Structures are given as C-alpha cells and as structure tokens.
C-alpha cells in the first residue's frame, strides 16, 4: 500500500511491518498504540522503525492512518485512571500527616 508520511512516499506491506517489528521491545505506552503480533507498541515507535525517520518528523495520525489501512488494530490514548475517593477518616489522616514515633528526635 502506498502512503505518504512526513511528506515522503512509502510502500508498506503488512507482513513487512510485522517482520520489521519482530524482536523489538515495546516502549511504555503513553499515547495511541497498535497491536502487532501479540504485542502492543506505541504508534510513534512503530512509525520510527518502519520509516527510519525521527519520530518528531511525523504525526501519530499519519502512522495510525497507514496502519489502520494495512489492517492493524490501533487503540486510542488510554483514559487516565481516576484516583479512588478517600473516606473521611483517610482524608483527615492525610491532612494531619505521618504520626510521630517515640524514638524520633523532637
């Protein structure tokens, strides 16, 4: 499939993308991710490997569009986890700070 990434034309094939990602350890996912084989990779990491360009030269959207057209599953940015609500006792304890111990200098 022909696509343009960072103003450069590329001829991408799904099997070649899979082969180029073989043996590459996935980085921690902080944005959009793509499933290749049994692993999830950040979209920008995959783009850097398959285009051999610096990841600042292209957008995640360009890579996402190309990978989706090739048939890969792309996941959106994970939603931030909501912190658990503290009970009134836990809130008061947090406001008071840690307890002083008997052997701590005063």
Secondary structure by P-SEA (a helix, b strand, c coil): cccccccccccccaaaaaaaaccccccccccbbbbcccccccaaaaaaaaaccccccccaaaaaaaaaaabbbbbccccccccccccaaaaaaaaacccccccccc
